Amino acid sequence: MNIHPQEMKQLAAAQTAPRMDLYAGIHKALRALMADTLLAVGRMDTDDGLELATTTQRVCELLDFCASHLAHENQFIHAAMEARAPGASDVIAHEHEEHEQHIASLGALAGALLKSPPAGRAGLALELYRQLALFIAGNFQHMHVEETAHNAVLWSRYTDAELADIHGALVASIPPEEMMYTLRWLVPFMNPAERQAMMGEMQAHAPAPAFAAAMDTVRPHLSDAEWAKLTRGLGLAAAPGLVEA
């Protein structure tokens, strides 16, 4: 994808004056989830029926999450790009179609592994590991293009307030169960400033029970030091248990 010189100026300016970034947080979540799932497949004991079932389920959850992410980007971000820069999302949109095909094939491979007799599991597990690694490698490159080229288009054509509205509409479309799954992979892999900003926004605007549930979801995945920084920044007691609603 070619970036217009004016868009390159917007991208460079964002390095010194940060802009509203629709990709940064969710892509951190995706990278963490993808890497963690790949490692789980690589170390899986295919002779252990429970571990086999648990790990293949994790692969399926990753694939479902990726499919949902593609749909969100197509519906909200690509639509915004096309509204003011027709054709700007064409290359990535085509890659999205390829990703959907890859997701389907990986799901079929995971299903075949789960149903395979013991003698065939090792070979199928290795094939799943390799194919998943290729899918992840392609996604890492794909996300880099979105974070650079796509952001350049968005920043040159939308104000931060407009981008915040797009983000708000996207988030509002996500069902509660998917949102909790997203937070589990999103918040722990942010840096402290990003984490406090996101949870502070939720603390200010979400119903108290929803905020408490979100904090309970991320607590097991933060170190004691990270949890203390977050709760201190939010004006909460750094208690080891649940956050009071």
DOGU-630099 format. One line per field, with one value per residue: x, y, z of N, C-alpha, C in turn; residue number from 1. Coordinates in Angstrom, 2 decimals. Layout:
! residues N
n_c1 X, ...
n_c2 Y, ...
n_c3 Z, ...
ca_c1 X, ...
ca_c2 Y, ...
ca_c3 Z, ...
c_c1 X, ...
c_c2 Y, ...
c_c3 Z, ...
i NUM, ...
! end
This chain:
! residues 245
n_c1 0.84, 0.65, 1.65, 0.52, 2.51, 1.56, 0.17, 2.27, 3.51, 1.61, 1.81, 4.44, 4.21, 2.60, 4.29, 5.46, 3.35, 1.01, -1.70, -5.19, -5.37, -6.65, -5.82, -3.68, -4.08, -5.81, -4.31, -2.08, -3.29, -4.05, -1.54, -0.43, -2.28, -2.14, 0.60, 0.72, -1.10, 0.08, 2.43, 1.29, 0.21, 2.55, 3.79, 2.03, 0.78, -0.08, -0.92, -2.37, -5.59, -7.27, -5.63, -5.24, -7.87, -8.33, -6.35, -6.88, -9.34, -8.56, -7.25, -9.43, -10.89, -9.14, -9.25, -11.96, -11.99, -10.25, -11.72, -13.93, -12.65, -11.77, -14.23, -15.13, -13.20, -13.67, -16.31, -16.28, -13.72, -12.60, -14.80, -14.87, -12.45, -12.89, -14.93, -13.73, -11.39, -11.47, -10.79, -8.57, -8.48, -8.32, -6.21, -5.66, -8.21, -8.49, -6.57, -7.85, -9.88, -8.34, -7.38, -9.73, -10.20, -7.97, -8.45, -10.69, -9.54, -7.67, -9.38, -10.67, -8.50, -7.82, -10.14, -9.94, -7.66, -8.56, -10.41, -8.91, -7.49, -5.22, -2.74, -2.43, -2.21, 0.19, 1.38, -0.65, -0.80, 1.68, 1.42, -0.69, 0.56, 2.57, 1.06, -0.47, 1.56, 2.40, 0.09, 0.00, 2.42, 1.89, -0.20, 1.11, 2.70, 0.64, -0.76, 1.15, 1.15, -1.43, -1.15, 0.58, 0.34, -2.52, -3.22, -2.02, -3.65, -6.11, -5.47, -4.91, -7.32, -9.32, -10.39, -9.23, -11.42, -13.42, -12.38, -12.49, -15.22, -15.78, -14.40, -15.84, -18.35, -17.67, -16.80, -19.18, -20.64, -19.79, -20.49, -21.12, -19.79, -17.76, -16.41, -15.32, -13.55, -11.85, -10.79, -9.34, -7.09, -6.25, -5.82, -3.77, -1.48, -0.90, 1.04, 1.76, 0.69, -1.11, -2.81, -3.89, -5.20, -7.17, -8.68, -9.40, -11.11, -13.17, -13.91, -14.96, -17.18, -18.55, -21.08, -20.92, -20.87, -20.01, -17.50, -16.22, -16.30, -14.64, -12.19, -11.79, -11.47, -9.01, -7.21, -5.94, -3.96, -2.08, 0.96, 1.80, 2.99, 2.20, -0.58, -0.77, 0.14, -1.89, -4.30, -3.63, -3.36, -5.98, -7.19, -7.97, -8.02, -5.28, -6.12, -5.93, -8.15, -11.50, -12.68, -14.60, -17.97
n_c2 -1.20, 2.17, 5.21, 8.47, 11.48, 13.52, 12.00, 10.57, 12.61, 13.05, 10.61, 10.74, 12.99, 12.00, 10.56, 12.33, 13.83, 12.17, 10.46, 9.50, 6.11, 3.49, 0.93, 0.12, -0.92, -3.26, -4.78, -5.38, -7.14, -9.19, -10.08, -11.08, -13.12, -14.77, -15.59, -16.90, -18.99, -20.41, -21.30, -23.01, -25.02, -26.03, -27.24, -29.16, -32.21, -34.83, -37.29, -37.02, -36.84, -34.84, -32.55, -32.33, -31.77, -29.35, -27.66, -27.66, -26.43, -23.91, -23.07, -22.92, -20.89, -18.74, -18.57, -17.92, -15.45, -14.01, -14.03, -12.50, -10.10, -9.37, -8.87, -6.67, -4.73, -4.55, -3.59, -1.16, 0.29, -0.01, 0.88, 3.55, 4.47, 4.08, 5.86, 8.37, 8.06, 6.52, 3.20, 2.90, 0.84, -1.48, -3.40, -4.55, -5.43, -7.49, -9.21, -9.80, -11.45, -13.64, -14.37, -15.22, -17.57, -19.03, -19.22, -20.90, -23.27, -23.86, -24.29, -26.61, -28.35, -28.38, -29.61, -32.10, -33.08, -33.32, -35.38, -37.46, -40.80, -42.06, -42.81, -41.14, -38.58, -37.11, -36.36, -34.76, -32.77, -31.53, -30.51, -28.73, -26.95, -25.87, -24.70, -22.89, -21.25, -20.07, -18.66, -16.83, -15.48, -14.18, -12.54, -10.86, -9.28, -8.15, -6.65, -4.72, -3.18, -2.11, -0.56, 1.38, 2.28, 2.33, 3.85, 6.23, 7.08, 7.37, 9.31, 11.52, 12.25, 12.25, 13.70, 13.41, 13.29, 12.37, 9.87, 8.73, 8.51, 6.57, 4.42, 4.16, 3.35, 0.90, -0.57, -0.58, -2.36, -4.87, -7.94, -8.66, -11.02, -11.49, -9.10, -9.36, -11.45, -10.18, -8.13, -9.69, -10.39, -7.99, -5.86, -6.86, -6.86, -4.35, -1.31, 0.30, 2.99, 2.95, 0.97, 2.09, 4.30, 3.10, 1.53, 3.52, 5.05, 3.22, 2.97, 5.49, 5.63, 3.19, 0.95, 0.27, -2.55, -3.75, -2.62, -3.64, -6.37, -6.41, -5.66, -7.83, -9.77, -9.19, -9.19, -11.75, -11.95, -10.04, -8.93, -8.56, -6.06, -4.71, -4.71, -3.17, -0.67, -0.10, -0.05, 1.93, 4.11, 4.34, 5.14, 3.22, 0.77, -1.39, -4.17, -7.77, -9.20, -9.12, -6.24, -3.81, -3.19
n_c3 0.00, -0.93, 0.61, 0.82, 0.64, 2.42, 4.23, 5.33, 6.72, 8.69, 10.04, 10.98, 12.63, 14.61, 16.17, 17.91, 18.87, 20.12, 18.53, 18.37, 18.41, 16.75, 16.56, 18.26, 20.98, 20.75, 19.01, 20.54, 22.29, 20.50, 19.55, 21.92, 22.61, 20.34, 20.39, 22.88, 22.50, 20.39, 21.64, 23.51, 21.87, 20.80, 23.02, 23.80, 25.17, 23.41, 24.16, 26.38, 27.05, 28.19, 28.16, 25.43, 24.55, 25.89, 24.81, 22.04, 22.18, 23.01, 20.70, 18.97, 20.22, 19.84, 17.03, 16.64, 17.88, 16.24, 13.85, 14.61, 15.16, 12.59, 11.40, 12.91, 12.19, 9.43, 9.37, 10.79, 10.79, 8.17, 6.74, 7.52, 6.44, 3.68, 3.28, 3.16, 1.82, -0.77, -1.75, -0.15, 1.71, 0.29, -0.16, 2.37, 2.98, 1.15, 2.19, 4.57, 3.63, 2.86, 5.37, 6.58, 5.17, 5.96, 8.68, 8.66, 7.65, 9.62, 11.78, 10.91, 10.91, 13.62, 14.61, 13.38, 14.63, 17.27, 17.02, 16.17, 16.24, 18.76, 17.52, 15.32, 16.25, 16.88, 14.43, 13.30, 15.24, 14.98, 12.39, 12.80, 14.54, 12.89, 10.79, 12.22, 13.15, 10.73, 10.06, 12.17, 11.76, 9.32, 10.18, 11.99, 10.29, 8.80, 10.75, 11.28, 8.94, 9.11, 11.43, 10.60, 7.72, 7.48, 9.73, 8.99, 6.90, 8.25, 10.23, 8.68, 7.73, 9.63, 12.70, 16.12, 17.81, 16.10, 15.47, 17.99, 18.28, 16.33, 17.44, 19.82, 18.85, 17.73, 20.00, 21.45, 20.00, 20.68, 22.21, 25.75, 26.76, 24.89, 25.23, 27.83, 27.39, 25.60, 27.25, 29.03, 27.54, 26.59, 28.59, 30.48, 28.87, 28.13, 28.59, 31.78, 31.75, 29.58, 30.48, 32.83, 31.73, 30.12, 31.94, 33.67, 32.10, 31.81, 34.49, 34.93, 33.24, 32.85, 34.18, 37.70, 38.51, 36.11, 35.76, 38.04, 37.44, 35.21, 36.34, 38.04, 36.15, 34.93, 37.05, 37.85, 35.97, 36.20, 37.68, 41.19, 41.53, 39.21, 39.56, 41.89, 40.95, 39.12, 40.68, 42.50, 40.77, 39.96, 42.22, 44.05, 46.72, 46.94, 47.10, 47.37, 46.63, 45.28, 43.48, 44.96, 44.05
ca_c1 0.00, 1.40, 1.17, 0.71, 3.45, 0.86, -0.14, 3.53, 3.72, 0.71, 2.37, 5.61, 3.76, 2.00, 5.34, 5.74, 2.06, 0.22, -3.05, -6.10, -4.93, -7.68, -5.21, -2.59, -4.44, -6.33, -3.24, -1.28, -4.04, -3.96, -0.18, -0.26, -3.12, -1.58, 1.85, 0.42, -1.76, 1.07, 3.28, 0.50, 0.14, 3.89, 4.16, 0.90, 0.94, -1.20, -1.35, -3.21, -6.85, -7.77, -4.78, -5.55, -9.16, -8.19, -5.51, -7.60, -10.37, -7.89, -7.04, -10.74, -11.21, -8.32, -9.78, -13.22, -11.65, -9.69, -12.81, -14.71, -11.82, -11.84, -15.56, -15.16, -12.41, -14.37, -17.54, -16.09, -12.51, -12.53, -15.89, -14.44, -11.41, -13.48, -15.80, -12.96, -10.25, -11.91, -9.75, -7.44, -8.46, -8.47, -5.18, -5.88, -9.49, -8.21, -5.89, -8.88, -10.53, -7.40, -7.35, -10.95, -9.98, -6.97, -9.14, -11.52, -8.70, -7.10, -10.45, -10.86, -7.34, -7.97, -11.19, -9.42, -6.75, -9.35, -11.11, -7.96, -7.04, -3.90, -1.60, -2.31, -2.24, 1.46, 1.56, -1.63, -0.44, 2.80, 0.89, -1.45, 1.54, 3.24, 0.10, -0.81, 2.71, 2.35, -1.04, 0.41, 3.46, 1.21, -0.97, 2.01, 3.01, -0.63, -1.04, 2.11, 0.64, -2.58, -0.71, 1.34, -0.34, -3.93, -3.29, -1.67, -4.87, -7.11, -5.05, -4.93, -8.69, -10.25, -9.91, -9.23, -12.79, -14.13, -11.86, -13.02, -16.61, -15.72, -14.00, -16.97, -19.37, -17.14, -16.84, -20.58, -21.19, -19.21, -21.28, -20.41, -18.88, -16.58, -15.67, -14.53, -12.44, -10.94, -10.09, -8.38, -5.87, -5.90, -5.30, -2.49, -0.35, -0.66, 1.97, 0.99, -0.05, -2.23, -3.72, -4.62, -6.09, -8.32, -9.52, -9.94, -12.25, -14.25, -14.32, -15.73, -18.38, -19.27, -21.75, -19.97, -20.67, -19.24, -16.11, -15.71, -16.10, -13.46, -11.01, -11.64, -11.01, -7.59, -6.35, -5.05, -2.95, -1.16, 1.81, 1.42, 3.46, 1.33, -1.89, -0.64, 0.21, -3.20, -5.27, -3.21, -3.69, -7.44, -7.69, -8.55, -7.13, -4.64, -6.46, -5.73, -9.42, -12.36, -12.90, -15.99, -18.79
ca_c2 0.00, 3.41, 6.26, 9.82, 12.27, 14.19, 10.98, 10.27, 13.70, 12.77, 9.48, 11.23, 13.90, 11.20, 10.05, 13.35, 14.25, 10.94, 10.56, 8.42, 4.93, 2.45, -0.40, -0.20, -1.79, -4.57, -5.54, -5.95, -8.30, -10.25, -10.63, -11.88, -14.31, -15.64, -16.19, -17.82, -20.18, -21.16, -21.98, -24.10, -26.11, -26.60, -28.06, -30.03, -33.67, -35.40, -38.54, -36.62, -36.47, -33.57, -31.47, -32.22, -31.09, -27.97, -26.89, -27.44, -25.43, -22.61, -22.72, -22.52, -19.58, -17.77, -18.41, -17.18, -14.06, -13.40, -13.82, -11.38, -8.91, -9.01, -8.30, -5.33, -3.82, -4.35, -2.82, 0.18, 1.01, 0.05, 1.74, 4.94, 4.78, 4.15, 7.05, 9.58, 7.71, 5.33, 2.29, 2.85, -0.40, -2.62, -4.44, -5.22, -6.12, -8.75, -10.07, -10.26, -12.60, -14.76, -14.77, -15.99, -18.91, -19.69, -19.53, -22.08, -24.46, -24.16, -24.86, -27.99, -29.12, -28.58, -30.59, -33.41, -33.51, -33.70, -36.63, -38.46, -41.86, -41.72, -43.02, -40.07, -37.26, -36.38, -35.74, -33.68, -31.69, -30.81, -29.76, -27.60, -26.00, -25.18, -23.87, -21.79, -20.34, -19.31, -17.74, -15.78, -14.68, -13.31, -11.55, -9.87, -8.34, -7.50, -5.65, -3.61, -2.32, -1.38, 0.42, 2.44, 2.80, 2.65, 4.98, 7.44, 7.49, 7.81, 10.53, 12.64, 12.53, 12.29, 14.26, 12.43, 13.16, 11.51, 8.52, 8.25, 8.12, 5.30, 3.42, 3.96, 2.56, -0.46, -1.20, -0.78, -3.49, -6.12, -8.56, -8.67, -12.16, -11.23, -8.00, -9.86, -12.21, -9.17, -7.48, -10.63, -10.36, -6.61, -5.06, -7.31, -6.69, -2.92, -0.75, 0.85, 4.20, 2.53, 0.19, 3.00, 5.13, 2.32, 1.16, 4.77, 5.38, 2.30, 3.33, 6.73, 5.59, 1.91, 0.62, -0.23, -4.01, -4.09, -2.25, -4.62, -7.64, -6.24, -5.69, -9.21, -10.56, -8.95, -9.31, -12.92, -11.90, -8.96, -9.15, -7.74, -4.70, -4.12, -4.49, -2.04, 0.55, 0.15, 0.34, 3.24, 5.11, 4.47, 5.58, 2.08, 0.03, -2.49, -5.41, -8.93, -9.82, -8.48, -4.79, -3.60, -2.45
ca_c3 0.00, -1.00, 1.51, 0.28, 1.47, 3.50, 5.23, 6.01, 7.68, 9.81, 10.76, 11.69, 13.69, 15.68, 17.04, 18.92, 19.42, 19.93, 18.03, 18.70, 17.66, 16.81, 16.42, 19.19, 22.10, 20.35, 18.39, 21.63, 22.76, 19.51, 19.55, 23.13, 22.51, 19.31, 20.87, 23.98, 21.95, 19.63, 22.61, 24.11, 20.89, 20.68, 24.19, 24.13, 25.28, 22.67, 24.81, 27.51, 26.43, 28.71, 27.64, 24.00, 24.41, 26.37, 23.90, 20.78, 22.48, 23.00, 19.30, 18.42, 20.80, 19.12, 15.68, 16.76, 18.22, 15.03, 12.91, 15.12, 14.98, 11.17, 11.15, 13.51, 11.37, 8.16, 9.55, 11.34, 10.37, 6.71, 6.26, 7.73, 5.45, 2.35, 3.21, 2.88, 0.97, -1.49, -2.20, 0.78, 2.50, -0.62, 0.02, 3.65, 2.88, 0.45, 3.17, 5.49, 3.00, 2.97, 6.77, 6.84, 4.62, 6.81, 9.93, 8.42, 7.50, 10.94, 12.58, 10.46, 11.35, 15.07, 14.79, 12.99, 15.69, 18.45, 16.74, 15.67, 17.14, 19.34, 16.64, 14.35, 16.87, 16.86, 13.13, 13.14, 16.16, 14.38, 11.27, 13.36, 15.08, 11.78, 10.08, 13.11, 13.15, 9.49, 10.19, 13.09, 11.11, 8.37, 10.93, 12.56, 9.21, 8.48, 11.78, 11.13, 7.87, 9.64, 12.42, 9.93, 6.53, 7.74, 10.65, 8.24, 6.18, 9.23, 10.90, 7.74, 7.29, 10.76, 13.96, 17.21, 18.31, 15.17, 15.65, 19.26, 18.02, 15.61, 18.44, 20.73, 18.17, 17.61, 21.33, 21.83, 19.23, 21.16, 23.28, 27.03, 26.92, 24.05, 25.82, 28.94, 26.80, 25.06, 28.35, 29.62, 26.74, 26.29, 29.71, 31.05, 27.97, 27.94, 29.56, 32.90, 31.40, 28.75, 31.33, 33.71, 30.93, 29.68, 33.08, 34.20, 31.25, 32.19, 35.84, 34.87, 32.41, 32.87, 35.45, 38.71, 38.45, 34.92, 36.05, 39.00, 36.72, 34.37, 37.21, 38.50, 35.00, 34.62, 38.23, 37.89, 34.91, 36.51, 38.85, 42.35, 41.30, 38.19, 40.18, 42.82, 40.15, 38.53, 41.69, 43.03, 39.76, 39.88, 43.51, 44.75, 47.61, 46.20, 47.80, 46.53, 46.25, 44.31, 43.59, 45.39, 43.09
c_c1 0.87, 0.78, 1.52, 1.66, 2.77, 0.51, 1.12, 3.84, 2.85, 1.26, 3.57, 5.22, 3.21, 3.04, 5.67, 4.47, 1.07, -1.22, -3.88, -5.78, -5.95, -7.10, -4.32, -2.99, -4.87, -5.25, -2.27, -1.97, -3.91, -2.57, 0.04, -1.03, -2.56, -0.32, 1.59, -0.21, -0.79, 2.00, 2.57, 0.41, 1.49, 4.27, 3.09, 1.29, -0.27, -1.68, -2.26, -4.51, -7.38, -6.96, -5.03, -6.84, -9.05, -7.41, -6.20, -8.73, -9.77, -7.62, -8.36, -11.17, -10.41, -8.89, -11.10, -12.96, -11.10, -10.79, -13.67, -13.95, -11.86, -13.17, -15.66, -14.39, -13.11, -15.54, -17.28, -14.88, -12.41, -13.63, -15.52, -13.39, -12.01, -14.36, -15.02, -11.71, -10.58, -10.73, -8.61, -7.35, -8.44, -7.48, -5.43, -7.21, -9.33, -7.50, -6.87, -9.60, -9.64, -7.34, -8.59, -10.82, -9.01, -7.59, -9.99, -10.68, -8.05, -8.15, -10.71, -9.72, -7.41, -9.05, -10.73, -8.48, -7.53, -10.02, -10.17, -7.68, -5.62, -2.73, -1.38, -2.17, -0.95, 1.67, 0.61, -1.30, 0.71, 2.33, 0.09, -0.49, 2.18, 2.28, -0.34, 0.32, 2.71, 1.23, -0.66, 1.46, 2.83, 0.43, -0.08, 2.40, 1.78, -0.93, -0.09, 1.65, -0.54, -2.14, 0.06, 0.53, -1.79, -4.06, -2.96, -2.89, -5.89, -6.73, -5.07, -6.34, -9.71, -9.59, -9.92, -10.64, -13.61, -13.68, -12.37, -14.47, -16.67, -15.38, -15.14, -18.06, -18.94, -17.26, -18.27, -21.21, -20.74, -20.05, -20.46, -19.41, -17.60, -15.74, -14.80, -13.33, -11.40, -10.13, -9.04, -7.04, -5.39, -5.18, -3.96, -1.28, -0.18, 0.45, 1.15, 0.16, -1.28, -3.28, -4.55, -5.61, -7.35, -9.26, -10.10, -11.16, -13.44, -14.79, -15.25, -17.08, -19.17, -20.02, -20.76, -19.80, -19.85, -17.76, -15.48, -15.42, -14.85, -12.19, -10.75, -11.10, -9.51, -6.67, -5.45, -3.90, -1.99, -0.29, 1.32, 1.82, 2.57, -0.05, -1.85, -0.60, -1.17, -4.19, -4.92, -3.58, -5.18, -8.04, -8.38, -7.52, -6.58, -4.86, -6.29, -7.03, -10.19, -12.42, -14.35, -16.73, -19.39
c_c2 1.24, 4.46, 7.61, 10.60, 12.99, 13.22, 10.59, 11.35, 13.50, 11.65, 9.92, 12.13, 13.13, 10.62, 11.03, 13.86, 13.11, 11.22, 9.39, 7.23, 3.81, 1.05, -0.83, -1.21, -3.17, -5.40, -6.09, -7.21, -9.47, -10.88, -11.52, -13.19, -15.29, -16.34, -17.22, -19.11, -21.04, -21.93, -23.17, -25.29, -26.80, -27.52, -29.08, -31.51, -34.32, -36.73, -38.27, -36.08, -35.13, -32.41, -31.26, -31.43, -29.62, -27.11, -26.64, -26.44, -24.03, -22.14, -22.21, -21.16, -18.48, -17.50, -17.64, -15.70, -13.33, -13.10, -12.62, -10.07, -8.43, -8.32, -6.89, -4.33, -3.52, -3.38, -1.38, 0.92, 1.10, 0.94, 3.21, 5.35, 4.97, 5.39, 8.29, 9.33, 6.43, 4.50, 2.10, 1.53, -1.65, -3.75, -5.24, -5.97, -7.46, -9.71, -10.59, -11.48, -13.83, -15.28, -15.60, -17.41, -19.70, -20.09, -20.79, -23.35, -24.85, -24.77, -26.31, -28.88, -29.39, -29.62, -31.99, -33.96, -34.02, -35.06, -37.76, -39.55, -41.53, -41.83, -41.88, -38.69, -36.46, -35.67, -34.59, -32.49, -30.86, -29.97, -28.55, -26.53, -25.19, -24.24, -22.67, -20.77, -19.48, -18.27, -16.56, -14.88, -13.70, -12.21, -10.48, -8.83, -7.50, -6.37, -4.47, -2.65, -1.49, -0.27, 1.58, 3.04, 3.19, 3.82, 6.29, 7.98, 8.07, 9.15, 11.75, 13.07, 12.64, 12.99, 13.16, 12.23, 12.25, 10.06, 7.91, 7.80, 6.77, 4.17, 3.12, 3.12, 1.11, -1.20, -1.50, -1.96, -4.85, -6.69, -8.65, -9.82, -11.97, -10.10, -8.46, -10.67, -11.25, -8.52, -8.38, -10.59, -8.95, -5.92, -5.56, -7.03, -5.27, -2.47, -0.05, 2.08, 3.85, 1.82, 1.11, 3.85, 4.35, 2.00, 2.40, 5.23, 4.50, 2.64, 4.55, 6.57, 4.28, 1.73, -0.02, -1.75, -4.44, -3.76, -3.25, -5.95, -7.56, -6.30, -7.11, -10.10, -10.40, -9.20, -10.54, -12.86, -10.72, -9.36, -8.27, -6.27, -3.99, -3.79, -3.29, -0.72, 0.91, 0.65, 1.69, 4.35, 5.36, 4.94, 4.48, 1.47, -1.16, -3.82, -6.59, -9.53, -9.02, -6.96, -4.59, -2.77, -1.23
c_c3 0.00, -0.08, 0.91, 1.20, 2.63, 4.62, 6.01, 7.04, 8.92, 10.67, 11.58, 12.85, 14.87, 16.63, 18.17, 19.59, 19.19, 19.50, 18.55, 17.80, 17.83, 16.83, 17.60, 20.27, 21.67, 19.69, 19.43, 22.16, 21.79, 19.49, 20.76, 23.05, 21.48, 19.79, 21.95, 23.47, 21.17, 20.57, 23.23, 23.16, 20.78, 21.82, 24.57, 24.16, 24.61, 23.24, 26.01, 26.92, 26.89, 28.17, 26.15, 23.79, 24.81, 25.37, 22.57, 20.99, 22.49, 21.58, 18.68, 18.96, 20.11, 17.74, 15.68, 17.03, 17.01, 14.01, 13.32, 14.92, 13.52, 10.86, 11.71, 12.64, 10.04, 8.32, 9.96, 10.76, 8.86, 6.14, 6.41, 6.72, 4.07, 2.18, 2.79, 2.04, 0.22, -2.02, -1.22, 1.55, 1.63, -0.34, 1.29, 3.65, 2.18, 1.39, 4.21, 4.93, 3.07, 4.40, 7.12, 6.32, 5.49, 8.15, 9.78, 8.33, 8.83, 11.87, 12.21, 10.93, 12.85, 15.35, 14.45, 14.06, 16.90, 18.25, 16.34, 16.69, 17.62, 18.38, 15.66, 14.93, 16.72, 15.52, 12.90, 14.04, 15.58, 13.20, 11.75, 13.86, 13.95, 11.04, 10.92, 13.15, 11.89, 9.52, 11.07, 12.46, 10.11, 9.06, 11.55, 11.50, 8.85, 9.48, 11.68, 10.04, 8.36, 10.59, 11.80, 8.78, 6.80, 8.71, 9.93, 7.48, 7.15, 9.85, 9.97, 7.36, 8.42, 11.94, 15.02, 17.77, 17.40, 15.30, 16.96, 19.10, 17.30, 16.59, 19.39, 20.12, 18.02, 18.94, 21.75, 21.12, 19.75, 22.30, 24.58, 27.18, 26.10, 24.64, 26.98, 28.45, 26.23, 26.17, 28.97, 28.86, 26.44, 27.44, 30.25, 30.16, 27.48, 28.87, 30.66, 32.55, 30.56, 29.58, 32.22, 32.93, 30.53, 30.83, 33.75, 33.42, 31.61, 33.57, 35.82, 34.18, 32.46, 34.18, 36.42, 38.66, 37.24, 35.12, 37.01, 38.32, 35.84, 35.20, 37.71, 37.38, 34.77, 35.81, 38.21, 36.91, 35.06, 37.69, 39.99, 42.13, 40.26, 38.76, 41.12, 42.06, 39.60, 39.57, 42.32, 42.06, 39.65, 41.20, 44.29, 45.69, 46.84, 46.91, 46.85, 46.01, 45.22, 44.55, 43.94, 44.35, 43.76
i 1, 2, 3, 4, 5, 6, 7, 8, 9, 10, 11, 12, 13, 14, 15, 16, 17, 18, 19, 20, 21, 22, 23, 24, 25, 26, 27, 28, 29, 30, 31, 32, 33, 34, 35, 36, 37, 38, 39, 40, 41, 42, 43, 44, 45, 46, 47, 48, 49, 50, 51, 52, 53, 54, 55, 56, 57, 58, 59, 60, 61, 62, 63, 64, 65, 66, 67, 68, 69, 70, 71, 72, 73, 74, 75, 76, 77, 78, 79, 80, 81, 82, 83, 84, 85, 86, 87, 88, 89, 90, 91, 92, 93, 94, 95, 96, 97, 98, 99, 100, 101, 102, 103, 104, 105, 106, 107, 108, 109, 110, 111, 112, 113, 114, 115, 116, 117, 118, 119, 120, 121, 122, 123, 124, 125, 126, 127, 128, 129, 130, 131, 132, 133, 134, 135, 136, 137, 138, 139, 140, 141, 142, 143, 144, 145, 146, 147, 148, 149, 150, 151, 152, 153, 154, 155, 156, 157, 158, 159, 160, 161, 162, 163, 164, 165, 166, 167, 168, 169, 170, 171, 172, 173, 174, 175, 176, 177, 178, 179, 180, 181, 182, 183, 184, 185, 186, 187, 188, 189, 190, 191, 192, 193, 194, 195, 196, 197, 198, 199, 200, 201, 202, 203, 204, 205, 206, 207, 208, 209, 210, 211, 212, 213, 214, 215, 216, 217, 218, 219, 220, 221, 222, 223, 224, 225, 226, 227, 228, 229, 230, 231, 232, 233, 234, 235, 236, 237, 238, 239, 240, 241, 242, 243, 244, 245
! end
